[in-house]
């Protein structure tokens, strides 16, 4: 088959790139570091986005939209945030082009159209949003503000990979304002749990809930909570973050409110986000050497039906039964396609839908029709079975849930097998090099040791797990006292 993939064992990175391109999820663009998300990939993102959007609204959030451009003076207002993103910023300096007579009509930047103030193309929206909140908040009666926006952001990455790290990507970013510290922390933790629930229940991917070390926090945050997932190559991937911003942005933008006690106080803030990087996580967590394996709850197509026939008479008989089956499947809320394209053979279709990760494939031929059965193949295990046409819709509905659960169970078992406790430096290095995965080890709590470990091994502290067991020990590198283990891994 022309769409054959590089195997994971041969070159995991190339396998991933092959799968994104040949699976029709995305393509490279004319803009370096940016991607074109193709219809199949965008349908997957839409399913993820729509479910997250429902979950946000169920927790009281509303959608809004803020400008793509941030005046440089606003961007600079919160110093830690500005410093953290400075190296990734794209900046607009002029607003017009003109033709250059000396270069045969080629366009050049018009030097007379220079902006009075440079505009940063948003790498994140805290600055523009908190400058707006200043006008919206006067009293405790105006709080809380619970807003989310679906948007694109630009972070000028030097090394890019489709979905995982691109100069422009799609995401959502929540930005909330609260009257008390306790409310803001509760919001931060609540949204982390929303993310974890989504990733586990819809993406079938188990995650570790935790807190980042000070060195790994979001720029401008007091605390960053995260969910960490493990990919099939043993590397970790940060799947979502939720930040307790304290009063940092409120102080930077002078956002105060009159409290119930009639005192002027600074507002407490959070922000939280997930992006199209989740599609990269989905690919690397579940797929195999034959293509994508998509969890049924977010797969663009859950079922495809392929007819096998000779002649128009057989085709007409199959069509009649398939249309009835389609109605039953749709009535059960199942996303289904009947592929009756006669330009390619059934075998080609089977390989194509296997590559695209469609959870269930149904093949129906003339003999099957006579026997009142259809061949049902599941993508996750590649098992096939002959199933009665009567009641097939109910069978498929149950099968989709079985596939969803199986994908989660497989990923969970893999993570458990790839999580190792170590107590010495030699053991730490050996596990990272030979086994990979999460390594639970003691750390003395200093940024210097954290950086030294990163330099020596390329492993970072992915998180300090929430509700982490307190356990006296010695730091694997320095031997200094440690009160708990943290999770290390090499990561994307």
N, C-alpha and C positions, 0 to 999 in steps of 0.2 A: 504493500500500500504506500502511496506517495507521501502520506502524512505520518510515516513511521517516526517515532520519537527516540531521541537519545535515552538510554536506560539510566535510571537513578544511580545504579552502582557504578556506571561508567563515568558520568559527569552530572552530578545533581543540579548544578547551576544551569547547564545547557538543557537538561531535561525540563527544568522550570520554564526557561525562555521558549523552548519548543512548544510546550503545552499552552502557554499564553497565546502564542501566535497561531499555531495550528488548530487550537481549540476555539478559535474565532472570538477570543475575549478582548484582545486589544492589539494595537499595531503601533509601530514607531511613527513619529510625525516629522514634519519638516522643521519643527522647532526642537533644537537639541535638548534632551532631557525631559521632553513632554511626550505624552502618549495620546493616541486616539482610542477611545473606548468603543468597541464595535457593538452592534445591536445585541448580540448574545451576552456579552459582558455587561452591557448597560442594563439589560433585563435582570441579570443577577443582582446588580447593585440596586435596582429599583425595588426588588423584593426585600432586600436587606433594609433599605432606607424606609420603605413603607411600614415594615414591622417595627423598626426602632421608633418611627414617628408616632405610631399608635401607643407605644410604651411611654414615650415622653408625654404625650397628651393625657394619658391615664394618670400620670404623676403630677398633673397640674401645669404643665408647661405649654407655652404658646410659641408659634413660629413668627419670626419677623425677618427683616433683611436690612443690612447695613452696607455702606459703600465699600467698594473694592479698594479705594485709595485712602490712605491715611496721611494727613499732613505731617511732615517730618517733626515739627515741634510737638505734636501730640504723641507721636511714636516715642520720642525721647523722654516724655514726662515721667514714666516709671523706669528708672535707670537700669534695674536688673533685667527687666523684660527687653529693653532696647539692646542692652549689651549681649544678651543671650541670642538674639536673632540677627544682630547687625551683619554678620558675615553671609547671611542667606538672603538679604534684602535685594529686591529689584526696585529701582528708583526711577520715577518719571521726572524729567527735567524740562522738557519742551512739549508744546501742544500742537505743533504744525510742521509739515514738510513743505518744501517747495522744489520746483524744477531747477536744475543747474545747467544754464546754457553752455557752459564750458565742457560739460560732460554729456552732450547730446540728449538732454532732457531727463537724465537720471535724477532721482529724488535725493535731496539732502535735508538735514534738519535746518529749519529756519532759525538763524541766530536771534532774530528779533522776537521770536515766540517763546522766549524762556519764561518758565513759571516764576511767579514771585516767591513761591515757596515750593520746594521739592516735595513730591508725593511718593510715599512708600506703598508699593503694591502689597496688600496685606499678607503677612506670613501667619498672622493670627489677629483677632479683632478686639482684644481687650481695650486698646487705646481709644479707638473710635467709638466703641460702645460705652465706655465709662465717661467719655466726654459728653455723650448724649444723656446718660443717666443723670448727670449733674442737673439737667433741666427737668427731669421727670420726678425727682425725689426731693421733697421738702419736709415731709412729716412721716412718722411711723405708720400713718394710714396709707402711705404710698408703697409700703413694703409688705411682703416680699415682691420682687420682680423676678419672674421665672420665664426667661426667654431663650429660645433656641433658634439658630439659623442654619439652613442648608446652603452651602456655598462652595466656592473654590478658593484655594489659597496658593500662594507662590512662595516657595523656599528654594533659592537658587543652589541646588545640590550639584556637586561636581561629579559624583559617581552615582549613576541612576540605574534603577531596575524597574521594569514594568510593574505597576501596582505597589511594589514595596517601597520605592523611593524615587519620586519623580519631581521635577521642578514645579509643576502644577499638579494638584490633585483635588479631588472632591472630598468633602467631609461635612460633618455637622459640628457646630460648636455651641454649647450651652453657656450662657452668662447670667448668673443670678445675683441678686442683691438682697441682703437680709439685715434685720435690726439687731441681731445678737450673734455672737461667735458660735454659740451652741447650735443655732438654726443653720448657720452656714456649714458647719462640720457635718451636721445631720444630712444636709443636702448633698454634700460631697460624697458621703458614704452611700447614700441612697442611689445616686446616679452610677456609682461604681457597681452596685448590685444589679442595676438595670442592665448595664453592659454585660456583666458576667452571666446573667440569666439569658440574655439574647444569644451570646456566643455559645453557651452550653446547650440551650434548648433548641435553637434554630440552626446554628452552624455545626452542632454536634461535636464541639471542641471543648474539652475540659480546660479550665484556667485556674491559675493560682492568684488569689486576691492578696494584695500586699501594699506596702508603702515603699516609696523610693528613698534611697539615702539622700542626704543633703546635696551631694555632688550630682545626683541624677535628677533632681527636682526640675520641674518646669520653671523657666526663668521668671521670677516675680512671685512665686508661690511660697507659702509657709509650709505646706505639705502637698506631696503628689501621691495619690493612690493609683494603683495600676492593676491590670489583669495581664498575666503572662502565660503564653501558650508555648507548647513544644512542637517543633516541626519534625518531619521524618528523618532529617539529616542530623538530628540531635542538637540543633541550634534553637535558641529561644526567640520568640517574637512578641514584642509589646503590642497587645491587641486593643488597648484602650486606656485612657487616663482621665482622672478626675482630680481637680486641683482645689485645695483650700487656699484662697488668696489672701486671707486675713483682711487687713485694711489698707494694704499696700496701694492698690489702685484708687481707692477712695481718697487717700491722702494725696496721691499724685495729681488727682483731678478735682480735689476739694469737694467731694461728694459727701455732704452732711445732711442729717435729718434731725428734726425736733422730736425727741423721745417722749414717751408717756409721762416722764418726770419733768418735762419741759426743759430738757437740756439739749444742746447741740452736740451730736455725736457723729463719728464717721461710720459709714456703712460697712458691713462685712460682705465679702464676695466669694464666689466660686466660678470656675469655668471647667468644662469637660468636653471631650471630643473623641470620635472615632472617624476613620477615613476609609477610602477605597483600598487601603493597605489590608483590610479584612479579607478582600478577595485573594490577595497573595497568601494570607494565612490559610484560607480555605483550600487553595490548590495544594499547598505544601503539606498540609495535615492529613489529607485523605486520598489523594490521587495516586495512580500507579503507572506502570510503564506503558499501558495501553491508552491512557488518557485521564480525563477528569473523572472524579467521583464526587457527585454533588449531593448534599443532604436534601431529602425530598421537600422539607418545609420551605426551602428557599430556592430550589431548582427552578429555572425559567420554565422548563418542561418536566413534568413528573412522569409522564407516560407517552411513549410513541407507539403507534400501531403500524406495522408493515404488512401489506398484502402480498401473498405469493400465489401466482395464478398463471394459467396459459389461456389466452384468448379472452375476448370481451365478455363471453357468456359467464365464465367463472368469475371474472372481475365484477360483473354486475351483481352476482349472488353474494360475493364477499362484501361489496359496498353496502348492500342492504343491511347485512348483519352488523357491519362495523358502525354504520350510522346509528343504529339502535344502541350499540355498546357505548359509543361516544356520548350519547344523551345520558346514559346511566352514569358514566364516569363524571361528566360535568355536573350532573345533579348531586353527586357526592362531593363536589368541590374540588375535583382533580383537574389539573392543567394537562390537557392531552392534545396530541397532534396525530392526524392520519396522514402518513406520507405515502401518497399514491403516485408520486412522480415516476413516470415510466422511462425516464432518460438514463437511469442507473439501475443496476441489479440489486436484489435484496441484500446480498452479501456486502456490497459497498455501503448500503444504508446501515447495516448492523455495525460495521466498523466505525462509521461516522458518528452514530449515536453513542457508541461506546467511548469514542474520543471526547465527545461533548458531555459525558457523564450523566446522561438521562437515567434516572433511577430504575425505571422499569420499561422493558421492551416487550411488546406483544406481537407475535407473528401469527398470521391466520392464512391458511391455504385451503384449497378446495377439499382436500381429504379431511382436514381439521373440521371444516364446516359440516361435512357429512357425519362426522363422529361427535359433533357438538362440543368441541374443545378448541383451545388455542394454546400455543406455546408461550409461556411467560418466562422471561429471563430477567434476573435482578443484576444490576450493575456492580454492587458491592462485592458479591461472592461469585458472580458469573454462573450461579446455579440456574438450571432450566427445569421447568416442569410443565406437564400437560394438564391444563386446568379447564373444568367445565365452563362453557360460555354462560350458562345460567348461573347467576350469582357471582360472575367474574368481577363486577365492579366492587362488590363488598370485599372479595378476596384481595383485590389490588389495594383498596384503602387500608386494609390491615397490613398488607405487605409493605406499603410505604412507611408505616409506623415502625415496623420491624427493622427496616433498612436504616431509618433515622436512629433508632436505639443502638443498632449494631455498630454504626459508624462512631457513635459516642463511646461505646464500650471498648472498641478497638483502640481508639485514641487514648482513652483513660488507661488501659492496660499498658500501652506503649510508654506513656508518661511515667507510670509507676515503675516499670522496668528500667527506665532511663533516669531515675532519681536516686542518687547515691549519697550516703553520709560518709564523710571522710574526716580524719583527725590529724593528718600530717601533710606537710607540703608535698612530699614525694607522691603520696597517694592522690592528692589533689591533681597534680600535673598528669599522672598516669591515667586517671579517670577521664580528664578532659581530652587527652590525646587518643585514648583507645576506645572509650565508650561514649563520651559526649553526654548531652542531656543536662539536667539540673544537678548541681552539686551542693549539698547542704554542709556548710562548714562554718567554723567560728572565725570571727573577724573582730579586731580590737576597737572598731568604731571610729577610726581616724581616716580622714580623707587621704592622707599620705600613704597609708597601707593599701587603701582601695586602689589608688592610682598605680602603686608599685605592682600590685597583683595584675592589674590590667595590662601594664607594660610588659610584664614577664610572660603572660599567658594569653592575652587578648580576651580574657573572660571578665565580665563585669558583674556587679551585684545587681541581679534583676529585680529583687525586692526583698523586703523583710516581711514575711507572710503575716497577715492579720491573725490575731489570736495565737501568735507564735509561742511555742513552749519556751519558758525560761530555763536555761540549762547552763550551769557553770562550765567553762572550758577555756582552752588556750587558742589564741589566734594562730591559724595555720602558717602564717608568714613570720610574725614577730615573736610569737610565744607569749604575748601579753594577755592579761585576763580578758575574758569575753563572757557576756551574760546570756547569749543566745546564738543560734545558728542563723545564717542568712543564705539565700539561694544565689549561687553563682551559675553563669553559663556563658558560652559564646553566643552571640546574638546577631540578628539582622538589624 
